[in-house]
């Protein structure tokens, strides 16, 4: 179905919009990449899918000019579909982007905003604890199986890009909440005999859109005056490790980056914070 829609989109670009065949091909190539990245359904595209694609482009070191060009393709595609979801997308500015991140007090504030007295609250706390404890991607978390969690070794097995497996250690807090979720919640939610770790109330698999919504929900409840989204926990995880003195190669392996240059961006974030602290605290900086 996707291929048929893309062909119609190409026809729309060349006939209705008068674009050259080459330009239309470039647009369609962008759309194919977008759909592959989000593994999405054309009929249900949302701003969350575009946000997810932006994160993919950023994490794979696309230049800001390339990102903006691809966003132009997406904007045209959403118009072609008569889908107004693109209007809510925040377009990045024409400057070098460094990952945003939350400081540790923000993380605590976000996690403690979750009411764990409810079944869904306990599940959501386990999810957010796991995201910050491991820095795994949203897609990786959604596809985790119960057997990927190993309580005895205190680790979780993650299937990353290009089907590469990595084993990530877990701190006690994350282990505790995952165990409580499995024991007290998952057994009730698992109405379909699923092997997926995190489930909806009806026993289905969670979606990216759902994860974005619950993170936004708790950011609002916590009073954080920041743009908080799931991938921000990955950025925070990496930045906090680097700031704490973690070896760059170790962080690379934990994040599942194939190229260490992708991981090095977090050293720039750390340096930026150090410089800010320097100019705040050094007596000469106020002269």
PyMOL commands that set and color helices and strands:
alter all, ss='L'
color gray80, all
select helices_A, chain A and resi 2-16+21-38+42-44+47-59+64-80+84-88+104-112+119-134+138-142+146-148+161-163+172-189+208-222+230-243+248-255+260-281+283-286
alter helices_A, ss='H'
color red, helices_A
select strands_A, chain A and resi 149-150+155-159+165-169
alter strands_A, ss='S'
color yellow, strands_A
deselect
rebuild
show_as cartoon
